[in-house]
Amino acid sequence: MTNYRVKMPRWIKKLFPKELVWKMPPDNNPSVYLTFDDGPHPTATYYILEQLNKYNAKATFFCIGKNVVKYPEVFEQIIKQGHTVANHTHNHMNGWHSDNRPYLSNILKAARHINSHSFRPPYGRIKISQAKRLQRAKPAWRIYMWDVLSGDFDVNISPQQCLDNVLTNIEPGSIVVFHDSDKAWERMSYALPGVLEYCKQQNWEMKALPQY
């Protein structure tokens, strides 16, 4: 039994400010949005880029600032290959466990290295007060959450279960979360090719989230 929801229910979304983006609106062409948190990573990120390239897919990478500093060449490859990058704090901070000022300062610290006003809170945990401050900033931040959580970070599920989590729940407009990290590697590296192939068979375009 997992302690997280693979498919995000509507009632949870209603607990957060309405401006948070959980799912993308209908497009002229059915589209899905694959996202990768916690990188860049010298093994996982390059593997993801290789797989995305095979399917002419674009994605969004929510990067941790300290990892961008540590692996700048990996970060540059993400951009060079036409994907979008976004902010995931500098030190993977949990908003629920952080006062507003140090939390927002940590986001700004990451922003020195990540040219984006798109943001996803680590663990999906952000206080309403923190979200509102980001959205009142100039320029305003766009806060992206998700519709489908692959569970690739969960060492208690199998790689096949990770794949099934996505295939059972993905639909046009879905924002799907994977991770480019050591912890997620076994499950992500197995599930991603299957997800890409499934989306191709459905004739869904795999797009990056709009950049802010």
N, C-alpha and C positions, 0 to 999 in steps of 0.2 A: 504494500500500500504506500503510495507516494504522498508527500506532504505538500504537493504543489498541483496546480491544475494545468493540464496539457492544453485544453481549449478554454480560453478565458470567457467566463459567463458574463452576461450583460449586467447583472446586479453588482459585480465587483467594479466594473467600469463606472457605474453610477456613483461610487464612493469617491471618485477622483474628479478634479476639475474637468469640465466638459471639453476643454481645449486639448487635453492629452489625446494623442492619436493611437488608437488600438488596431485599426483596420483601415485600409485605403478604400475610397469610394469606387463605384463601378467605372470601368474604363471602356473605351470603344472596343479594344481587344482585351479579352480576359487575361489578367495579369496577377502574378504573385510576387512577393517581396521577401527574398531571403536575406537575413541579417546575421552578422557574426560579432559576438561580444568578446572582449577581454584581450584581444591581440594588440599589436601584431606579435606573431610568434614565428620563429625561424623555420620550424617544420610545418606546423599546421596551416599557417597562412599561405605558404607557397603551394601546399597540396590543394587548398581550397581554390586558389587562383588557377591552378592547372585544370581542376575539374570544371570550374565555371567557364573557362575558355573552350573546353570541348563542346559545350552546349550553347555557346554564344550568349551566356547568361551574365547579367549584371547584378551586383549586390551592394549592400551597405555594410561597412565595417565600423562598429562602435568601439573605438580604440581607447585604451588606457594610456594616459599621458606618459607615465614612466616607461611603458613598453615602447612607445614611439621614440623616446630618447634613447632607449637601449638598442632598438633595432630600426634605425632610420632608413636603412636600405630596403627593408621589407615594407615599411610604410610607403615609401616612394613607389614601389612596385604596384601596390594597390591602386594608387592614383594613376600611374602610367598606364595601367590596363583598363582604365575607364570606369572604375568603381567609385562609389562615394565613401567618404570617411566622415565620422561623427564622433562626438565627445562622450566619454563614459567615465568621467572624472580622472584625476591624475593618479589616485591611489586606490581605486575601486572602493570608494566610501559608501557606507550604508546611510542613506538620508535619515532613516528613522532613529539611528543611534548617534546622529550628529547635530550639533547646534547649527543654526542657519548660516552664520557668518563663516565658520571654517569650511562648511560644506560648499557654499558658493565660491569661496576662495579657491577651493580645490578644483572646481570646474574651470575657473578662470586660469589656474595654473596650467591645466591641460590645454586650454585654448591657446596658449603661447606656441604650442607645437601642432595643434590640429585646427586648421582654418575652416571652421564650421560652427554654425549656431544651431545645429541639430544635436539633440542630447537624448540619451537613455540612462535612467538611474540604475546603478548596479542593484541587482536583486529585484528590480522593479519597485524599490522602496524609496519613496520621496514624500515628504510632508507637504500638505496642501500649501502651507506658507512658503515653502521652498519653490514649489512649482509656480506659484503666483508671482514670486519675485523674478524668476527667470522669464516669465511671460510678459512682465511689465518692463523688462530691460530694453534698452535701445542699442542695437537692434534686438528685437524679441527672439527668444529661443523657441524652437519647435521641439516639443517633448514627444518622442516616439516610444510607445510601449510595444505590445504584441498581441497577436490573435492566437498563435500556436507556439507552444513551448516544446521543443524536441525532447528535452530531458537528457541531452547528451552529457550534462554535468553530473548525472546521477549514477554513481558507481554500482548501485544496486539493481540496475536494469541492464538487459542484454543489448548488444548492438541492434538486433532485430526488433526488439521492443521500441528502441529509439526511432527506427525507421517507421514502424507501425504507428507510433504516436503522431508522426507528421502525415503519413498517407491517409490515416483515418479522419483527419481533421482539416487538412488544407483545402481551400477553395479560392476562387477568384477574389482578390482583395486581401487575402491573408498576409499578415506580417509574421514571418517564421523566425524563431531564434535558435541559432546554433552558437557554438563557441570555438574560437581558435585558441585552444589552451591545452596544456599537458593533461589535465584532468578529464577533458572531454574527448581526447584524441581517439580512443578506441571506438567509441560509439559514433562520433561525428564522421570519422573517416569511412566507416561502413555505411552509414545512413545517407550521406550527402549524394553519392552517385545514384542511389535508388530514387531519391527525391527528384533529382534533375531529370532522370529518365522518365519518371512518371509525369512530371510537368510537361515534358516534350510530347509525350503521347497524348496528353490532354489538349495540346496546342495552346498552352498558356505561355504568355511571354513572361520571362523572369527579369524583373526590373529593379533598379536601385530606387530607394526612396528619394523623393525630391530633396534637394540640398538647400540648406538655409545658412 
